[in-house]
Amino acid sequence: MLDRNRVKNFALKVVAISVDPNDNDKYEEAMVRAKCIILDRVKDHVVPHIAEKEMTFLMWEALKNLYQHTSV
């Protein structure tokens, strides 16, 4: 889903805000879209662990840390 919405990079690495103020709206829109996709896809009991993260990358890292020792 992140890839389809062209916001996968926001989950894989810290994406710097552009120096150009005209790009800030695009950045914010993409960040919000990525956050919403992640929050919509996790179970309710997981939301408190990631909802307050400021960046999508930090949300993704928190999810990895929650599940890295669980077996599928």
C-alpha positions, -999 to +999 in steps of 0.1 A: +000+000+000+028+024+008+045+016-025+012+020-044+007+055-029+043+064-035+052+070+001+072+039+009+104+060+014+088+077+043+087+043+061+121+031+051+142+062+059+141+096+074+130+119+045+143+155+050+120+184+045+129+203+013+146+237+015+121+249-010+090+261+008+069+252-022+077+215-016+067+216+021+030+210+012+039+180-009+061+166+019+034+171+046+008+156+024+029+125+017+038+121+054+002+123+064-008+098+037+019+074+048+009+077+085-028+071+077-020+040+057+001+025+085-025+034+112-053+020+091-035-013+087-026-021+122-047-037+149-063-014+175-040-027+203-009-016+184-021+020+176-009+034+210+026+022+204+029+042+171+003+069+170+024+096+188+054+091+165+062+123+146+076+106+115+064+076+095+100+062+097+097+062+135+063+044+133+078+018+111+108+013+134+084+009+164+064-017+145+096-036+137+107-035+173+073-048+185+073-077+161+110-086+154+110-114+180+076-129+172+073-158+148+047-160+121 
